[in-house]
Amino acid sequence: MQSTAENGRKNGNPFPLVIGQAAIKERLSRIIGSGRLAHAYLFAGQEGSGRLAMALELGRVLNCTRSDPLESRNGCDCNSCRGMLKLRHPNLYPVFPLPPTDKDKGEAAEKRLQEIISIKSDEVYAHLVFSGTGRVLVDQIRELHNKLALAKDRPGVRTIIVQPAERMREESANAFLKMLEEPPDDCCIILLAESTRELLPTIVSRCQLVRFPPLNTKDIVAGLTGTRGVDLKTARTAARLAEGSFTRALVLSNADTAGKLDESLEFLRASVVGNAHRITDVVNTWSAHNTRMEAKEKLSYTALWLKDAMVCKAFRDVSFSRYTTIPKNEDVIKRMAARYSPEQLRGAWRAVEETRTSIDDNINTPLALTALALKIRRILT
């Protein structure tokens, strides 16, 4: 398997670690070519859109020892570039949320940081789970400021990456603001956040904003089947479910898709017949780990059954399977399409999608899923 650097040089692909995002690659290429690098950037977009990958690529190019910046965009295997992409470079300062423990704070913080670096060095798009109390602490910002006050021991641009920036406490954000107001020399600060809403307006105003849109299905499939070695059929299914996130696509491509489809179909069946005991079992299973991403993933599979039934209804008997997502379940989909009207299928699908959206608003997940089961029963009976 070729490295991303080798693939980049061979295919002329700038910033090869980054999946898709051609417009952003072009924008940053122009900035690098002009030499007008801002001292601070805010990369805003959902997880899996390529924010961290692009931040590391930018740091790599700014510290490459072998090529000029424009040539280095397409990949380089010098020690500096390899170190940056592995998150182990003297000029890289990654800042991640850490548990605010009092006992052995330094050891716990360092252990967690090394765990994150290990995960992200193996797969930059890997999903990270931060505990509810994990925050970017003011002590981290102060320590970072002290390190940057020291003279550099090697050439290049010191690259600070804060992810996710919205996890900064108020005192951390205020301390970081001082750094933005008086940025160190030869330093590029990159904040990664889902949006600007939870950041101090004064921090946002001092950064060049780069918005990362969701990835298209084609780019996700190419990324999965390329260096990740996922088979084409699995990659296509994962890409359709991923909602523009390569992180989500990776999870889906390694998941027990058949098992999760069975679970979601059982949830639909239990909802329709009003099987309260079975609904409770499914809801408890889907909420067991208390992660929004997991509950939303299960609802994605639920929505797929309804969407494919709508497609079947629209195409009737004319090769509808070419336009569906769920493989090897044509009989089930046909029965759903025959039993329910387009309005019923559309209404149930809309209810599932609304519940998925509401989970992002930190509502009680078990209650939301139970309420969804009742809605589905009303719509489909």
DAKAWO-V227982 format. One record per pair of residues at least 12 apart in sequence whose ideal C-beta (glycine too) atoms are under 6 Angstrom apart, sorted by the first residue. I is the first residue (numbers start at 0). J is the second residue. Records with the same first field share a line. If there is no record, write none. Layout:
I = J, J
//
This chain:
3 = 15, 16
4 = 74, 75, 76
7 = 73, 74
8 = 73, 74
13 = 28, 72, 73
14 = 56, 72
15 = 74
16 = 52, 56
17 = 49, 52, 53, 56
18 = 49, 218, 222, 245
19 = 214, 218
20 = 49
31 = 68
32 = 69
37 = 207
38 = 182
39 = 179, 188, 205, 206
40 = 189, 206, 207, 209
41 = 190, 206, 208
42 = 191, 209
43 = 192, 194, 210
44 = 211
45 = 193, 244
46 = 246
47 = 124, 244, 245, 246, 247
48 = 211
49 = 211
50 = 191, 211
51 = 123, 162
52 = 123
54 = 160, 189
55 = 83, 84
58 = 83, 91, 158
59 = 80, 83, 84
60 = 72
61 = 156
62 = 79, 83, 90, 155
63 = 75, 79, 80
64 = 77, 79
65 = 77
85 = 120
86 = 116, 119, 120
89 = 153
90 = 155, 157
91 = 158
92 = 143, 159
93 = 160
94 = 135, 139, 161
95 = 115
96 = 129, 133, 134, 135, 166
97 = 111
98 = 133
124 = 245, 246, 249
126 = 246
134 = 166, 168
135 = 166, 167, 171
137 = 170, 171, 174
140 = 171, 174, 175
147 = 183
156 = 185, 187
157 = 186
158 = 187
159 = 188
160 = 189
161 = 190
162 = 191
163 = 191, 192
164 = 190, 192
165 = 192, 197
172 = 199
176 = 201, 202
179 = 205
213 = 243
214 = 243, 245
216 = 238
219 = 238, 241, 245, 248
220 = 234, 235, 238
222 = 245
223 = 252
229 = 252
233 = 252
236 = 324
237 = 251, 252
239 = 324
240 = 299
259 = 300
260 = 300
263 = 300, 301
264 = 304
266 = 281, 301
270 = 372, 375, 376
271 = 379
273 = 376
278 = 372
282 = 365, 368, 369
285 = 297
286 = 364, 365
291 = 358
294 = 358, 364
295 = 355, 358
298 = 351, 355
301 = 351
302 = 348, 351
303 = 324, 325
305 = 344, 347, 348
306 = 348
307 = 323, 325, 332
308 = 332, 335, 336, 344
309 = 344
310 = 322, 323
311 = 332, 333, 336
312 = 336, 341
343 = 378, 379
346 = 378
347 = 375, 378, 379
350 = 374
354 = 367, 371
//
